[in-house]
């Protein structure tokens, strides 16, 4: 994503078994369901979303894209850029999605296993790769959040940025779907260490969370459960970002 457009609030459209769901802590069996993917995508674009975040959760966990048809339907109908992740394991998978009109692909497990895949995709589609760095208790998770590694998120971000990632999606999995608020320290650490824009995800529950992430320099904020459960509106979140940026500019004299 282009950091020049400022911090975006990005609604999540996570798909499992053909339906939109939100998982608690990234665990199957904890999902809340929110209807059809196309309806959800249209809801958020009608509400003013400038970008959508689509994830094939079955693909992320099983390693094979299982909701490709639903995601293709959303992508074809979308009037805003769409970033797609979940089960993308090869450069060919990524290029197929980009050929369908996906703006950016999100790679997690495959990129962690072999950062060269990021370089290969970036050569043919510059700026099209977002790497997903998912963490719990200060360690990176892979295989759809089911495998914990010994890798520090900061080290992963540095390696993947060097490989050609255009941005990092950092998810604090311990906070995901719990509506308990963010852990500012974990996200700030990644943002401060990254040489590429960081999109923050996991635990966003209030407008204060949104403003905090925008203030620490997040290029984007993925919001799922809080929007679906009506904790705040997309418009209110966008306004919170704008207000936080206005205050920052006043403090810095407009230098950013």
C-alpha positions in Angstrom: 0.0 0.0 0.0 1.1 3.5 -0.7 2.1 5.2 2.6 1.7 8.6 0.9 -2.1 8.4 1.3 -1.7 8.4 5.1 -3.1 6.0 7.6 -6.0 4.0 6.3 -8.7 2.2 8.3 -9.1 -1.1 6.5 -12.2 -3.3 7.1 -11.4 -7.1 7.4 -13.4 -9.5 5.3 -12.1 -12.9 6.7 -13.6 -15.9 4.9 -14.1 -19.4 6.3 -16.2 -22.0 4.7 -17.6 -19.4 2.3 -18.8 -17.0 5.1 -17.3 -13.9 6.8 -16.1 -14.8 10.2 -13.9 -13.3 13.0 -11.8 -15.7 15.1 -10.9 -15.2 18.7 -7.1 -15.6 19.1 -6.9 -17.1 15.7 -8.4 -20.4 16.8 -10.9 -22.4 14.7 -14.1 -23.1 16.6 -14.2 -19.6 18.1 -15.7 -17.9 15.1 -18.5 -15.4 14.9 -20.3 -15.3 11.6 -21.2 -12.2 9.7 -22.8 -13.3 6.4 -21.7 -13.4 2.8 -18.3 -12.0 1.7 -19.7 -9.9 -1.1 -22.3 -8.3 1.1 -19.7 -7.5 3.7 -17.4 -6.0 1.1 -20.2 -3.9 -0.3 -21.2 -2.8 3.2 -17.8 -1.4 3.9 -17.2 0.2 0.5 -20.6 1.9 0.8 -19.6 3.1 4.2 -16.5 4.8 2.7 -13.7 2.2 2.9 -10.7 3.0 0.7 -9.3 -0.5 0.8 -10.4 -4.0 1.8 -8.5 -6.7 3.6 -9.6 -10.2 2.5 -8.2 -13.4 4.0 -8.9 -17.0 3.1 -8.7 -18.4 6.7 -9.1 -22.0 5.5 -6.2 -21.4 3.1 -4.1 -19.8 5.8 -4.5 -22.8 8.1 -4.6 -25.6 5.5 -2.0 -24.2 3.1 -4.3 -24.2 0.1 -6.7 -21.5 -1.0 -10.2 -23.0 -0.3 -12.3 -19.8 -0.7 -10.9 -18.7 -4.0 -14.3 -18.4 -5.7 -15.7 -16.1 -2.9 -12.6 -14.0 -2.9 -12.6 -13.7 -6.8 -16.2 -12.6 -6.6 -15.4 -9.8 -4.1 -12.3 -8.7 -6.1 -14.2 -8.5 -9.4 -16.9 -6.4 -7.8 -14.7 -4.2 -5.6 -14.5 -0.5 -6.4 -11.5 0.0 -4.1 -8.1 -1.7 -3.9 -8.2 -5.1 -2.3 -5.3 -6.9 -0.5 -5.7 -10.7 -0.3 -4.0 -13.3 1.9 -4.4 -16.8 3.1 -2.9 -19.9 1.5 -0.6 -18.2 -0.9 2.3 -20.5 -1.0 4.0 -19.9 -4.4 4.9 -17.0 -6.7 2.5 -18.5 -9.2 -0.4 -18.3 -6.7 0.4 -14.7 -6.0 0.6 -13.8 -9.7 -2.7 -15.5 -10.4 -4.4 -13.3 -7.8 -2.7 -10.2 -9.1 -3.8 -11.1 -12.5 -7.4 -11.1 -11.2 -7.1 -7.5 -10.2 -6.0 -7.9 -6.6 -4.0 -4.8 -5.6 -1.6 -6.5 -3.2 -1.0 -10.1 -2.0 -0.3 -11.0 1.6 2.3 -13.7 2.3 3.0 -15.1 5.7 4.1 -18.8 6.0 5.7 -19.0 2.6 7.7 -15.8 3.0 8.9 -16.9 6.4 10.1 -20.2 5.0 11.8 -18.6 2.0 12.1 -14.8 1.6 13.2 -15.3 -1.9 9.5 -15.8 -2.9 9.0 -12.1 -2.0 11.9 -11.1 -4.2 10.6 -13.2 -7.1 7.1 -11.6 -7.0 8.4 -8.1 -6.5 10.5 -8.5 -9.7 7.4 -9.0 -11.8 4.9 -7.0 -9.7 6.8 -4.2 -7.9 5.2 -3.0 -4.7 2.6 -5.8 -4.7 3.8 -7.9 -1.7 2.7 -7.4 1.9 4.3 -9.8 4.3 2.3 -10.9 7.3 4.2 -11.1 10.5 1.9 -12.7 13.1 3.1 -12.9 16.7 2.1 -14.1 20.1 4.2 -13.5 23.2 7.0 -11.9 21.2 7.5 -14.8 18.8 6.4 -15.3 15.2 3.6 -17.7 14.3 3.2 -19.6 11.0 0.8 -22.1 9.4 -2.3 -20.1 10.0 -1.2 -19.2 13.6 -0.9 -22.8 14.6 3.0 -23.1 14.8 5.1 -20.9 17.1 8.7 -20.2 16.0 11.6 -18.8 18.0 11.8 -15.8 15.6 11.5 -12.3 17.0 9.0 -10.2 14.9 11.5 -7.4 14.5 14.1 -9.8 13.0 11.4 -11.2 10.6 10.4 -7.7 9.5 14.0 -6.7 8.8 14.6 -9.8 6.7 11.4 -9.6 4.7 11.8 -5.9 4.0 15.2 -6.6 2.7 13.8 -9.2 0.4 11.5 -6.7 -1.2 8.3 -6.5 0.8 6.4 -3.3 0.1 4.7 -3.3 3.6 4.4 -5.4 6.7 1.1 -6.5 8.2 1.7 -7.0 11.9 -0.9 -9.0 13.8 -0.9 -9.3 17.6 -2.6 -12.7 17.6 -3.0 -12.8 21.4 -5.4 -9.8 21.0 -7.2 -10.9 17.8 -11.0 -11.0 18.1 -11.1 -10.6 21.9 -12.3 -6.9 22.0 -9.9 -6.3 24.8 -7.8 -3.5 23.2 -4.4 -3.4 21.7 -0.9 -3.9 23.1 0.7 -0.6 22.0 4.2 -1.7 23.0 4.3 -4.7 20.7 3.1 -2.8 17.7 5.3 0.2 18.3 8.4 -2.0 18.5 7.7 -3.3 15.0 6.8 0.1 13.5 10.0 1.6 14.9 12.1 -1.2 13.6 10.6 -1.4 10.1 12.0 0.3 7.0 8.7 -0.2 5.2 5.1 0.8 6.1 3.5 -1.2 8.8 -0.2 -2.1 8.8 -1.4 -2.9 12.4 -4.0 -5.6 13.2 -5.3 -7.4 16.3 -7.3 -6.2 19.2 -8.6 -2.9 17.9 -11.6 -2.3 20.1 -12.1 1.5 20.5 -11.5 4.8 18.8 -8.8 5.3 21.3 -7.0 2.2 19.9 -7.4 3.6 16.4 -6.0 7.0 17.3 -3.1 5.4 19.2 -2.0 3.2 16.2 -2.3 6.2 13.9 -0.3 8.3 16.2 2.6 5.8 16.4 2.9 5.8 12.7 0.9 2.8 11.4 0.3 3.1 7.6 -3.0 1.2 8.0 -5.2 -0.3 10.7 -7.1 -3.5 10.0 -10.4 -3.6 11.9 -12.7 -6.6 12.1 -14.8 -7.6 15.1 -15.1 -4.1 16.5 -16.7 -2.9 13.2 -19.0 -6.0 12.8 -20.1 -5.8 16.4 -20.8 -2.0 16.2 -18.3 -0.8 18.7 -17.8 2.2 16.4 -18.5 3.0 12.7 -16.0 3.1 9.9 -16.6 6.8 9.5 -15.9 7.4 13.2 -12.6 5.5 12.9 -11.6 7.5 9.9 -12.4 10.7 11.7 -10.3 9.6 14.7 -7.3 9.0 12.3 -7.8 12.4 10.7 -8.0 14.1 14.1 -4.9 12.4 15.4 -3.0 13.3 12.2 -4.2 16.9 12.6 -2.9 17.1 16.1 0.4 15.6 15.1 0.8 18.1 12.4 0.1 20.9 14.7 2.7 19.6 17.2 5.3 19.1 14.5 4.5 22.2 12.4 3.2 20.1 9.6 6.5 18.2 9.1 4.9 14.8 9.8 
